[in-house]
Amino acid sequence: MDIDVEYFVFDDPGAYGLKITAKRYTSRSRANNKGLTLLFAHCIGSHKEQWEPVIQRLFQVQETEAEVHRIREAWSFDWQSHGDAAVLNHNLLKDRTKCVCELFSSSYTQPGWGSVYEWTPALAAFIRSPRMQGHRIVPLGHSAGAAAMLLTTKEIPPSTFAAMVLIEPTIVTREVFNSELEDRMSAMDFSVAATSSRRDVWPSRDEAF
């Protein structure tokens, strides 16, 4: 199926002037105002494009479904400190003293914090926006993206969503998290080191692939 892809930049609703980047995917051949609107959020160290193979496949397999079960449109978002958003927000992020891995801070409005608690209000603002009025919304999140999507229900009634898909959600109580804190922080440090060592420049496209 042919899919149209549009690129968007939104203002973060927070006080620090950050930007949110997103892509919208729609079927080029089938206009559909009755179907589902899918909203995708990625994991730590990734970006909105990680979902593109999934989105393409979902558009392909929906062809035989009733119109109400098809995809109206799909959106995929970059965390403010990831992907294209990280490039746009570079100057605002470079002086931050704390990192995106401090996931359990509820002080997302405090300068220097970049946890999912900062991403969540931006996602919630998009969901509440006039752009989503009349849409049957299904959030889908992987890992930290799942946590961010779930946290939107603190700001938005769960009835807003037709369903919610959480993949490998990083969701535990503080008590459980603290009970194995050393192991969890070790795993987090490994993820940070692996992400930090990734290349983002290659001599050619062929070498990159």
Order of alpha helices (4+ residues) and beta strands (2+ residues): beta-beta-beta-alpha-beta-alpha-alpha-alpha-beta-alpha-beta-alpha-alpha-alpha
